[in-house]
Structures are given as C-alpha cells and as structure tokens.
Amino acid sequence: MAMQMLPPDWPGGFWAHWAVFVVIIFVFVLGVMMVALWFERRAMAIMQARLGPNRTGPFGLLQPVADAIKLLLKEDIVPAKGDKLVHWLAPVVVVAPVLMLFAVVPFQGGAILADLNIGILYIVAISSVATVGIFMAGWASNNKYSLLGAMRLVASVVSYEIPVVLSIIGVVLLAGSLSMQQIVLAQDIPFILLQPLGFLLFFIGALAEINRAPFDLMEADSEIVAGFHTEYSGIKWSLFFLGEYGEALAVSAIVTTLFLGGWRGPVLPPWLWFLAKVGLVFFVMVWIRTTVPRVRIDQLMALAWKFLFPLALLNLLITAVEILVWPAVSPWVMVAVNIAIMFFLVLLWSKLFKLGWGRVEV
C-alpha cells in the first residue's frame, strides 16, 4: 500500500512548518485533553453503573469547560512558610515537557514538528523533567505530606524508567532506528505482535511513571491527603491536572507510535487511524483505573525491581538473539513464538516471586 507522506517542510518553508505544527500540537493536546477528561468521567460512570456528568451541555460535554472556569476563578493560596518562587515555577515545569514530547510524535507520514534521528531518546530525556517539577512542588509547599508524595514519585520514576527504557530498546532493535517516523515505517507488522512482552512492560511502567491508577500513590488521599499538590489551588492546581492528563495522552501517542503502527492502516485517513489508536490506548487506561485497586508503596517498588526489570532484561536478550540467529525466519513465526514466550515468562515470574501481597516489605 502506498503511504501518504507530507513533504518535510510542509506547508512550505522552515518557519511556516514550525509555526503550523506548534499550533497543531497546542490545539491537539488541549482539545483532546478536554475530550479525554469528559470521556474518562463518562466511561467510569458507565462502568460503575452511575450517570456521570450530564448537566452542562448535551451529554455533559461542556463539563470540562465549566471546571476550567471554576478553577480560574478560585483563589491562589501560597503557604506562608513555603518557597514562593519554586511554588510558582513547579506547575510550569510539569506542563512544559508534556507539550515538548509531541514535537517528535508523527501524526501521519511527514506530519511531525521535528523528525529527530534520536526521537525516542529525546522522549525518554524530556519525560523525566516533569519529575523535577513535582519534587519542586513537594519541597516548596513546606508540608510533610506534599514532600512524601513527591519523594514517592521520584522513587517510582527512578525504578520504572529502567524497564521502560529496556522495553524501548527491543523496538529500536527491530526498527533499526531511533526516529519515531522510521519506527512507524518499519511496522509492516505492528510491534505489539513482535514485541508483546515489551509492550506489556512498557505500558505498565509508563502507567507507574505518569502516576495513573493503580499506581497513583503520590496523591493517595487515604494516606497522604492529596500528595504533592496538597498546598495548591486554582490555576496552579489545574496545571498539575492538565499535566497529568497530558502525560496520559502522550503515553497513548507513544504506545501508538512504538507498538500499534502509528498512523498506518487501511481505508481511513492516516491521521484518523492515529487518533483512533490513541483513543483505544487511553480507554484501556480508564478501564484499568475503574477496575484495578490501588497498590501499596512496597508493592509498587517490588513490582518494578522483582518483576518488570528481570523480564525486561530477558525480553531484550530474546529480541537480540532472534535478530542475530533467525533473521530469515518469517515474522509471523516470530509473532507466535514471542506471544508464547510472553505467556510463559509472565506465568513463571508470577509463581516465582511474591510482590508483597498481604505483607509489608522493607
């Protein structure tokens, strides 16, 4: 099938290209984020046999707009003994990297702000910056609960970044490139089939890194009030909220690009395939949030180091061996082999290791 590729400088000229795609990224992120917020609340309501937002606008579609207006009108409160400058900067440091991530995400062939030859490395580096913002928020609040929530996030990011990066390396080995666009072009067979274990490890690790359920221990109200943003209100609090949904959207876009073939698909326009796949991944996040209970902090850390990390090393080793030893074997044979290996390793590891269910580990 012939691919629809835009010229590298579309719509014409370097600065026009940058201006158009900066606007597209802002509109895409903010627009889809509002839809995602409404969709999550409605989908969770349906799954939990309740109504959800249904008063503001048709089907409650204007509820995110009403929430935004409410938050803008709320008073901005800063702790008297907190670090006021850092307290102000923290939400900005959280939101800015989220927007920067989309600079290397291809919406369709050629529809990308900057096709870096190290695109996935750029994503790994930039995504870690938001952690600094959350730690700044915990420190600047002069609140022990806030600091504890921030330290939990730092611990989880340090722990889960390792299996996430190792799972990405398997994709890079198959594609032979770090460019996000080249990774999509290499997926004649979606990498979720050739790297099923890598996909599972990446998705679980990414959920923990972006503070999504069941790993949302940084703002566990049953333990540490609201965690790192306990002392935030109004527009600053809404920026943290925006950053959390932006990260969920970014992870959905990255999963789509790395494992689901990006914009590629039959019949429909490429950008519509991209949006549909991003929506599917986000729906799975909502589904998990609705059905899986929050884990404990010791279980969170044990899952990273005892389960995901060893499996990520094995997945990398198996992928390298397959590429070196069986380069001429049919990809569909490798699909069957890798799916079987994934089920075997996950079942084996679940029997060999206890992750602290029912007891507290130190």
Order of alpha helices (4+ residues) and beta strands (2+ residues): alpha-alpha-alpha-alpha-alpha-alpha-alpha-alpha-alpha-alpha-alpha-alpha-alpha-alpha-alpha
